[in-house]
Amino acid sequence: METRSYLLDVSGDRIPTWDSFVRLVDVMERLRLNQLELRVGHAFTYVGHEDVWDGTSPLTPGQLRRLSSLCDAHGVRLVCA
């Protein structure tokens, strides 16, 4: 199957709400987009690099696992960069 992707840049502390992620993945499924490229940059809780994301609202591993499960349920592959 051909890859039809959407790039969402959440670096710079522009993290969508959970409801926004749900709506996005739902719309992607309806548009037959099958890959969500999530550019997280420093917006992730990198262990040992707290100084990079300190004072922001970064994504946690648990949130990314939850988002990955949501994407899987809608036939969308999650790719984090």
C-alpha positions in Angstrom: 0.0 0.0 0.0 1.2 3.5 -0.8 2.2 5.7 2.1 -0.1 8.7 2.6 1.3 10.7 5.5 0.6 13.8 7.6 3.5 15.6 9.4 2.6 17.1 12.8 5.3 19.2 14.4 4.7 19.4 18.2 8.2 20.6 19.0 8.4 23.9 20.7 5.9 23.0 23.3 2.9 23.0 21.0 1.4 19.7 22.2 -2.2 19.1 21.1 -4.8 17.9 23.7 -5.8 14.2 23.7 -9.1 15.1 22.1 -7.3 16.9 19.3 -5.2 13.8 18.7 -8.3 11.7 18.6 -10.0 14.0 16.1 -6.8 14.1 13.9 -6.5 10.4 13.8 -10.2 10.0 13.0 -9.9 12.5 10.1 -6.8 10.8 8.9 -8.6 7.5 8.7 -11.5 9.1 6.7 -9.0 10.7 4.3 -7.2 7.4 4.0 -4.0 8.7 5.3 -2.0 5.8 6.8 0.9 7.4 8.5 1.3 10.1 11.2 4.7 11.6 11.3 5.0 13.2 14.7 8.0 15.5 15.1 8.6 15.8 18.8 12.0 17.4 19.0 12.6 18.4 22.6 8.9 17.9 23.5 9.5 14.5 24.9 10.6 13.4 28.4 14.1 12.2 27.5 15.6 10.5 30.6 18.8 12.1 31.6 18.1 15.3 29.6 15.6 17.0 31.9 17.2 20.3 31.2 16.0 20.1 27.6 12.3 19.9 28.4 12.2 21.4 31.9 9.5 24.0 32.2 7.5 22.7 29.3 4.7 20.1 28.9 6.4 17.3 27.0 4.9 14.0 25.8 5.6 11.0 28.0 6.3 7.5 26.9 2.9 6.5 28.2 1.2 9.2 26.1 3.0 8.0 23.0 2.1 4.4 23.6 -1.6 5.5 24.0 -1.4 7.5 20.8 0.3 4.5 19.0 -2.6 2.3 20.1 -5.1 4.8 18.9 -3.3 5.0 15.5 -3.2 1.2 15.2 -6.9 1.0 15.8 -7.5 3.4 12.9 -5.0 1.8 10.5 -2.5 4.6 10.9 1.2 4.0 11.5 2.8 6.4 14.1 6.3 7.5 13.3 8.1 9.7 15.8 11.1 11.8 14.9 
